[in-house]
Amino acid sequence: MRIGLEIHVQLPTRSKMFCSCPTDGGPPNSAVCPTCLGMPGSRPTLNRAALEMGLRLAKLFDCQVPERTWFARKTYFYPDLAKHYQVTQHDNPVGEHGAFDFRGKEVRIRRVHLEEDPGSIRRAGRPGEELSLVDYNRSGMPLVEIVTEPDLSSPAEARQFLSDMLTEIRHTIGLSGEGEQTVRADCNISVGEERVEVKNVTGLKNMERALKYEAVRQTKMLRSRRPVLRETRRYDEERKVTVAVRKKEFEEDYGYIGEPDLGVFHIRAMAEELENKETPLERARRLELQYGLAESTARQLVNTSMRLCDLFERMAADLGAKVALNVTGQVSGPWFHVKDSFDQSMEDAVFEAAEEFWRDGITDSELTIRLSKILGTHVTVEETLGLDVEDSSVKDRIGLNEAVEKAVEENPGIFEDYAKNERAANRLIGEVKKSTGGTFSSQEIVAAVKARLSQGP
Amino acid sequence: MNASRLEAIRELDRDYGMFYSLSEDAALESAEFHFSAKDNLTTVDHETTAGSRMLSGWRPPFDAAAVESLRGAGGALLGKTSMDEFGFGTFSVNSAFAVPRNPHDRERSCGGSSGGAACAAALIDGHISLGVSTGGSVSCPAAFCGVVGFTPTYGRVSRHGLLDYGSSLDKVGMLSADCASIAERFPLMAGPDRRDPTSCGHPEHSERSAARTVGVPKQSLQGIPEDVLAVFNEALEVVRGDMGLDVVEVDIPVFNYAQPAYYIIATSEASTNLARYGGMRYGARGEDLDTHFDRYFRQVRSAGFGGEAKRRILLGTFTRMVGYRDRYYLKALQVRQALIAEYRRAFASCDLLLAPTMPFVAPRFDEVEAMSPLEIYLADHLTIPPNLAGMPHISLPCGELDGMPLGMQFTADHWHEDRLLKAGVEWDRRSEYPVPEARA
């Protein structure tokens, strides 16, 4: 079985590919201008940040970067395509003939090119009276397309490959987790001789499913000696099957010509100046070698956060890998919640705690308490005290009643208000919620506040 | 400009049809100078149709860069001039609206595609017309109407706000009754513009030493009728004698391949540039919205485009199809590079090139009607090479034949507009340009 992928990733630039419209959307058709609406007389200007990201990815995949690159017009008529041609790259894309080291196996990269996204269409109205509404906010959004050679040999491998690739892409161009969700792929798969393309599959899970379905379908066809047609199919996410699309939809002649409105870009010097930092997977490999981490641990670490890796390496250098791993493990648990507020002083505090633990100044459980205090994760305090957090009486002991009492003191007229209208309780509930910072569920707080109010002053 | 002069222009327009739309307001009175813009340059206060029904009624949200810079220097826009639809033509007869008539004989064509612009330059005193040239659309009507038509280097003037025909060929140019007024106003619109990445600031427009040697490409005289050649040769004697320039013959063999290469590149680009006209966000709208989009586009485009536009869209679509792209489009790009190289070689031994502008005087409308599309395309034989190579050029009136003006065309190397304009101003002084009977 041979599988090749064409992967589309939206580049996280602040403005669109060929105009200065913002990329963060808004109400339909609010982030548009004459250029991305394809108005007569308007013309494109290349967003340098998009070109730079394209070059960084070309370098990430060890592509050959040409001295000169240019864009092309891909002409087809569709209502969401403002100019009825898409500005993309055909000859001389930003990168060609690269490779990606996928867990020891080389997957060849045929090309990396830049292009603009078309707008999007929403159908509205009752069946039979449907309207098609076009939103051009997406028109001109910057995309990179990465095309692999058919070097993958199973749907599961394809998924793992794409997952690894996204880890590297994310770090190289600063893609957010959300950006990853919207990755689109065209998947080429052949079990026998003939190749089938499944167009426009969104997300990793759907890609694996579509490929599996297609692998089984082709195998069955071949077993029953029926020919597999060379065709384009699409993946139906609801029914979880691939279906053939009308030939015309995808296989027309796009009549590529050079995009004369943009000119030619000399990019080799620019590419040479760009230094890609160590990527997550390169770092994972180094952590394995340098500190003797298990592969899965190293990968988990880089996948959680490169910032966390920095902390790990700082501790490992002075205190040894064992202590570093212990502490990093405890920080990684609540990482998602603390990552935005994790500043240098927090890092220093964590390091100090780790150092004390290393000097045997504090015990294992004392370390845990210290860390949770630094990170501001109250629940773990209770857990480390060995208390059953599900037992509401335990929580009460720790603070709910105290918090309610404090709120009552600060609102002297609350009992009178409550007598007139029970909704006055909401004020107290809000304050308690705030002061306990998510430690208790809403139900618990409501119950405690109402109980206290019904007792009277 | 007072009301009576404006009324006089209005009256001329009724007879000659050079304007698609004329300004009304009093702002014209206080202006430093007046200019018109070919109707494929966007203007916020006038419809911009490029002579096409497809854009009938469209008011653009921005001014073209060239219009903006002339307005910024105190110029007032007098109106929008008639043209062949999207610039597709040599005689300005391919318009969905008015066909301009020659200022020296109303039964004859103004030339094209900037026909209205040349006509306005001939009929209105002290007037500057903005034209656009893709393959000769400034030189040709200038020659036919007996005015000066100047086309700068590709990229010298921003194309922001120009309704594209062939994006790698389109150049905003100027037409006027003399070269001095062009030389005075041209610096206003020369220079780079962030909104057009193909506009260029290097080298800046500057004064070089005047030209000393003029080359006449021998290919440009092949097939020119005797009587036209005689007028040209007389002018050449003035260039040699009065102006004191050395005249040499030069050889540019690729000249003869410029025309097919031009039509392939121009129509390939045009067929993609015109793809955007689908009746969705501006201009013409289709009646039947309750249909498949394919059918909707077909309906709008069938009704909105004229015959010549359709012919060029078909031609250009054909030349970029798989299997033909290599044979036509890519080969044409190579011809263009070869032509530029040969021009360069020629400019090593001379400062300017000189040739007749058109192989005949402005034809009568009945003669135009009798011409086949191929014959019409071949009429651009002399204006195409500098346009294909992006070289600046200027057409100057150089005599008459049967009472109709003839033109000659100087071409300079890339960015050497100053030499052209200097030669043009010299020529102004030494020549009597034809004056039409009616003027305002």
HADDOCK unambig.tbl for C-alpha pairs under 7 A between the chains (distance, minus, plus):
assign (segid A and resid 38 and name CA) (segid B and resid 276 and name CA) 6.89 0.50 0.50
assign (segid A and resid 40 and name CA) (segid B and resid 163 and name CA) 5.47 0.50 0.50
assign (segid A and resid 41 and name CA) (segid B and resid 42 and name CA) 6.82 0.50 0.50
assign (segid A and resid 41 and name CA) (segid B and resid 160 and name CA) 6.00 0.50 0.50
assign (segid A and resid 41 and name CA) (segid B and resid 161 and name CA) 3.87 0.50 0.50
assign (segid A and resid 41 and name CA) (segid B and resid 162 and name CA) 4.61 0.50 0.50
assign (segid A and resid 41 and name CA) (segid B and resid 163 and name CA) 4.56 0.50 0.50
assign (segid A and resid 41 and name CA) (segid B and resid 164 and name CA) 6.72 0.50 0.50
assign (segid A and resid 42 and name CA) (segid B and resid 160 and name CA) 6.16 0.50 0.50
assign (segid A and resid 42 and name CA) (segid B and resid 161 and name CA) 5.92 0.50 0.50
assign (segid A and resid 43 and name CA) (segid B and resid 160 and name CA) 6.81 0.50 0.50
assign (segid A and resid 43 and name CA) (segid B and resid 196 and name CA) 6.59 0.50 0.50
assign (segid A and resid 45 and name CA) (segid B and resid 195 and name CA) 6.72 0.50 0.50
assign (segid A and resid 45 and name CA) (segid B and resid 196 and name CA) 6.97 0.50 0.50
assign (segid A and resid 45 and name CA) (segid B and resid 197 and name CA) 6.04 0.50 0.50
assign (segid A and resid 75 and name CA) (segid B and resid 272 and name CA) 6.60 0.50 0.50
assign (segid A and resid 82 and name CA) (segid B and resid 276 and name CA) 6.72 0.50 0.50
assign (segid A and resid 83 and name CA) (segid B and resid 275 and name CA) 6.52 0.50 0.50
assign (segid A and resid 83 and name CA) (segid B and resid 276 and name CA) 4.29 0.50 0.50
assign (segid A and resid 84 and name CA) (segid B and resid 275 and name CA) 5.48 0.50 0.50
assign (segid A and resid 84 and name CA) (segid B and resid 276 and name CA) 5.23 0.50 0.50
assign (segid A and resid 85 and name CA) (segid B and resid 272 and name CA) 6.91 0.50 0.50
assign (segid A and resid 253 and name CA) (segid B and resid 321 and name CA) 6.43 0.50 0.50
assign (segid A and resid 253 and name CA) (segid B and resid 322 and name CA) 6.68 0.50 0.50
assign (segid A and resid 255 and name CA) (segid B and resid 320 and name CA) 4.80 0.50 0.50
assign (segid A and resid 255 and name CA) (segid B and resid 321 and name CA) 4.74 0.50 0.50
assign (segid A and resid 255 and name CA) (segid B and resid 322 and name CA) 6.55 0.50 0.50
assign (segid A and resid 256 and name CA) (segid B and resid 320 and name CA) 6.55 0.50 0.50
assign (segid A and resid 257 and name CA) (segid B and resid 320 and name CA) 6.83 0.50 0.50
assign (segid A and resid 260 and name CA) (segid B and resid 167 and name CA) 5.67 0.50 0.50
assign (segid A and resid 260 and name CA) (segid B and resid 168 and name CA) 5.26 0.50 0.50
assign (segid A and resid 261 and name CA) (segid B and resid 167 and name CA) 6.12 0.50 0.50
assign (segid A and resid 261 and name CA) (segid B and resid 198 and name CA) 6.43 0.50 0.50
assign (segid A and resid 262 and name CA) (segid B and resid 197 and name CA) 5.83 0.50 0.50
assign (segid A and resid 262 and name CA) (segid B and resid 198 and name CA) 6.40 0.50 0.50
assign (segid A and resid 263 and name CA) (segid B and resid 198 and name CA) 6.16 0.50 0.50
